[in-house]
């Protein structure tokens, strides 16, 4: 197995864990579960997302592509910041449950967009 394939597997695993755990935390937010404030639940996303970002930068290095040089990576990079902002609104900063719910759905759609751009390597996510 090459370093690239190992890094890709780590990255894809981190993507799956990050998305699944975000969805779970969103469900807990909607249910007003005390699990959302448990210390491991507050720490684990940072660990997963750190692995995700390190593996993403490593993959970009391996393929010789970087944001602002490749349109699809630029789209993912910008969408990542949108996703982070929406995620913060959904899980912490939203003042009402309806605001948090809308932000949760928007964050999940942004996550899906990022994944689709990664697969299609197109900023249009293969829509045209």
N, C-alpha and C positions, 0 to 999 in steps of 0.2 A: 504494500500500500504506500502511496506517495504522500508526502507532506500536504500536498494540495487536497487529496481525497480525504485525508484525516481531518484537515481544517474544515472542509466542506461539510463533513458529517457532524462535526462539533457545532458548526454554524447552524445547520438545519435543525439539529436537536435543540439548540438554544432558541431558535425561532419558534419551534413548536411549544417548548416549555413556556416561553415568554407570553405567547398568545393565549395558551390555555390557562395560565395562571392569571393573566389580566382578565380574561372572561370570568373565571371563578371569583376573583375579587369584585368584579362588577356585579355578579349575582349576589354576593354577600352584601355589597353596598345597597342594592335594591331591597334585600331582605332585612336590612339594618342589623346584620349579624355582628356580634362582638368579636367573631373570628378575624374580622378585617383589621382590628387594632392589635392583634397578638404580635408580639415581638418578632417571631420567625417570619410571619407574613409581611411585616414591614421591611425585613432585611433581605429575604430571599430574592425579590425582584431585582434588587441592585446587583446581587451576585450574578444572576442569570443574564441580566442586560449588559454587565461588564464583559462576560464571556462572549456574548453576542457581538458586541462592538469590536472587541479585540479580534475575534475571528473574521468579522467583516473587513476590517482594515487589512488583515493578513491576506484574505482572499483577493482584495483589490490589488495588493502588492504582487501576488502570484500571477494574476492575469494582466497586470500592467495597465489597469484602468483606474481612474480616480474621478471623484465628483468634480464637476466643472470642466472636465475634459470629455466625458462620456455623458450624453444626454440622459440615458436611463439611470445612471448612478446619481446624477444631479437630481433627477426626479425623486429617487428613493431618499436621498439625503434631505431634501426639503420636506418631503412627506414625513420623514422621521420626526422632525421638529413639530410638525402639525400633530402627529400622533402623540408625542410627549405632552404637548399643551392640552390636547383633548383628554388624554388620560389623567392628567392632573385635575382638570375640571371635573371629570367623571368621579374620581375617587376621593378628592379632597376639597377642591376649591369651589365647586358648584354650590350655590347658596340654597337651592331648592332641589328636591328629589327629581322634579321634572327636568330641571337644567342638567343635573348629573346624568339622568337617563338619556337625554338627547346627546350629551357629550359622549356617553358610553357607546351608543350606536354609531356616532360619527367616528369615534376612535377605532372601533372594530372595522368599519368600512375603510378607514385609512390604512389599517393593518393589512386588510385584504388587498388594497391597491398596491401597497409596498411589495407584498408577496407576488402579486401578478406581474408587476414590473420586473421583479427579479427573474421570474420564469421566462417571460417574453423578451426581456432585455429591450423593452420599448416603453418610453414615457407615456404612451397612450394606452398601455396595458393591453395591447392587442385589440383595442376597440375599433380601430380603423387602419 
